[in-house]
Amino acid sequence: MGETFAVIGDPIDHSLSPHIHSAAFRELSLDCSYIGYRIPKGELEEGIEGLKKIKINGFNITIPHKIEMMKYVDKIDESCSLIGAVNTVVNEEGVFKGYNTDMDGFLEPFKKKNLKIKNCTILLLGAGGAARAIVAGVAKEEAKSITIANRTLGKAIELSEFAKKIKLNSNAIQIDNIKDSAKNYDIIINATSIGLKNEPSPITFDGIKDTTIVYDIVYKPMNTDFLKKAKENNAIIIYGYEMLLGQATRAFEIWHNMEAPYNAMKKALLGGF
Ligand SMILES: NC(=O)c1ccc[n+]([C@@H]2O[C@H](COP(=O)([O-])OP(=O)(O)OC[C@H]3O[C@@H](n4cnc5c(N)ncnc54)[C@H](OP(=O)(O)O)[C@@H]3O)[C@@H](O)[C@H]2O)c1
């Protein structure tokens, strides 16, 4: 019998994960299927029971369940305990093991393009779940320092404390106070939801160098105003879809113990825009 995989969350209709994983199965002629399964907030426990009953082989977790899912896994790997959230589960004969592939997914484009994080100064916009995985990732890659800018200053301070705990120099600032400071950083990352609804970039890129890396983790639309403005200032661009693809290929490798067909998955993803 074939294997079954899913992504759980709410909303789930817009998820591109079923397209990406189905393309990988087709490419490698695997007898597997991958579905989107809507589990509303507050119904995670029942939803998980259902997945156990049908002996799901593995699943991804997205908004709003990534943190609460920690309660329902039997084992976790190091990335999960560090970040405090689960986005990938593998079912090992009834034992649910949790992983967090957001950190590796975020780092993947740097590796692919041979861009270094070591000793870089970083400006991170946002202090939510994705931002936390990014802080863990750049700390692992030995960045020099990180400035965390967020609408709610308290959350930026909290994340900055986490950064310090894992030995990354950091400070927190209110997002309205960083408008013209992009030129002071080597890498600038948007990990807020700004851009999803075509909002204008919260910062300007005046005076940046052509070696500055600008990364937007928002992947829909692909060309956010943040990236458009960065391009106008000749920055090196990393798109949100590259992180999405990075975390999907990592999840694929956890589930199937083989190299993911990156190009087929990329083609399916870009066809989804
Ligand atoms: N490319 C990928 O693979 C990938 C992976 C994960 C997430 N994402 C994207 O990353 C974004 C954040 O995800 P998340 O899981 O971290 O969400 P989250 O935990 O809900 O955090 C949302 C963040 O956005 C900020 N924010 C929201 N609306 C804002 C506004 N109007 N003005 C200023 N700041 C605003 C929040 O600030 P406050 O603290 O002030 O509320 C918070 O820092 C989403 O757009 C998501 O789609 C992409």
The ligand as a Tripos MOL2 file, in Angstrom:
@<TRIPOS>MOLECULE
LIG
   48    52     1     0     0
SMALL
NO_CHARGES

@<TRIPOS>ATOM
      1 N1          9.0370   31.1030    3.1600 N.am      1 LIG1
      2 C1          8.7340   30.2310    4.1090 C.2       1 LIG1
      3 O1          9.0380   29.0370    4.0130 O.2       1 LIG1
      4 C2          8.0430   30.7040    5.3530 C.ar      1 LIG1
      5 C3          8.0810   29.9310    6.5310 C.ar      1 LIG1
      6 C4          7.4350   30.4060    7.6800 C.ar      1 LIG1
      7 C5          6.7480   31.6220    7.6330 C.ar      1 LIG1
      8 N2          6.7160   32.3360    6.4670 N.ar      1 LIG1
      9 C6          6.0360   33.6490    6.4200 C.3       1 LIG1
     10 O2          6.6000   34.5000    7.3920 O.3       1 LIG1
     11 C7          5.6330   35.3710    7.9530 C.3       1 LIG1
     12 C8          5.6710   35.2860    9.4700 C.3       1 LIG1
     13 O3          5.3150   33.9780    9.8770 O.3       1 LIG1
     14 P1          5.3110   33.5360   11.4260 P.3       1 LIG1
     15 O4          4.9900   32.0970   11.4570 O.co2     1 LIG1
     16 O5          6.5360   34.0160   12.1190 O.co2     1 LIG1
     17 O6          4.0440   34.3770   11.9640 O.3       1 LIG1
     18 P2          3.7900   34.9540   13.4260 P.3       1 LIG1
     19 O7          4.4270   34.1100   14.4600 O.co2     1 LIG1
     20 O8          2.3340   35.2160   13.4720 O.co2     1 LIG1
     21 O9          4.5760   36.3940   13.4250 O.3       1 LIG1
     22 C9          4.1270   37.4550   12.6310 C.3       1 LIG1
     23 C10         5.1380   38.6020   12.6890 C.3       1 LIG1
     24 O10         4.7240   39.6330   11.7550 O.3       1 LIG1
     25 C11         4.5370   40.8650   12.4720 C.3       1 LIG1
     26 N3          3.4450   41.6010   11.8260 N.ar      1 LIG1
     27 C12         2.2510   41.1030   11.4060 C.ar      1 LIG1
     28 N4          1.5160   42.0690   10.8320 N.ar      1 LIG1
     29 C13         2.2640   43.2170   10.8920 C.ar      1 LIG1
     30 C14         2.0510   44.5620   10.4680 C.ar      1 LIG1
     31 N5          0.9250   44.9260    9.8560 N.pl3     1 LIG1
     32 N6          3.0350   45.4690   10.6780 N.ar      1 LIG1
     33 C15         4.1890   45.1050   11.2840 C.ar      1 LIG1
     34 N7          4.4490   43.8470   11.6990 N.ar      1 LIG1
     35 C16         3.4890   42.9160   11.5160 C.ar      1 LIG1
     36 C17         4.2390   40.4550   13.8940 C.3       1 LIG1
     37 O11         4.5170   41.5510   14.7460 O.3       1 LIG1
     38 P3          3.8370   41.6370   16.2250 P.3       1 LIG1
     39 O12         4.7060   40.8110   17.1200 O.co2     1 LIG1
     40 O13         3.8760   43.0750   16.5610 O.co2     1 LIG1
     41 O14         2.4450   41.0840   16.0910 O.co2     1 LIG1
     42 C18         5.2280   39.2900   14.0550 C.3       1 LIG1
     43 O15         6.5480   39.7630   14.2390 O.3       1 LIG1
     44 C19         4.2990   34.9540    7.3260 C.3       1 LIG1
     45 O16         4.0260   35.8400    6.2840 O.3       1 LIG1
     46 C20         4.5560   33.5680    6.7860 C.3       1 LIG1
     47 O17         3.7740   33.2890    5.6400 O.3       1 LIG1
     48 C21         7.3690   31.9110    5.3400 C.ar      1 LIG1
@<TRIPOS>BOND
     1     1     2 1
     2     2     3 2
     3     2     4 1
     4     4     5 ar
     5     4    48 ar
     6     5     6 ar
     7     6     7 ar
     8     7     8 ar
     9     8     9 1
    10     8    48 ar
    11     9    10 1
    12     9    46 1
    13    10    11 1
    14    11    12 1
    15    11    44 1
    16    12    13 1
    17    13    14 1
    18    14    15 2
    19    14    16 1
    20    14    17 1
    21    17    18 1
    22    18    19 2
    23    18    20 1
    24    18    21 1
    25    21    22 1
    26    22    23 1
    27    23    24 1
    28    23    42 1
    29    24    25 1
    30    25    26 1
    31    25    36 1
    32    26    27 ar
    33    26    35 ar
    34    27    28 ar
    35    28    29 ar
    36    29    30 ar
    37    29    35 ar
    38    30    31 1
    39    30    32 ar
    40    32    33 ar
    41    33    34 ar
    42    34    35 ar
    43    36    37 1
    44    36    42 1
    45    37    38 1
    46    38    39 2
    47    38    40 1
    48    38    41 1
    49    42    43 1
    50    44    45 1
    51    44    46 1
    52    46    47 1
@<TRIPOS>SUBSTRUCTURE
     1 LIG1         1 GROUP 0 **** ****
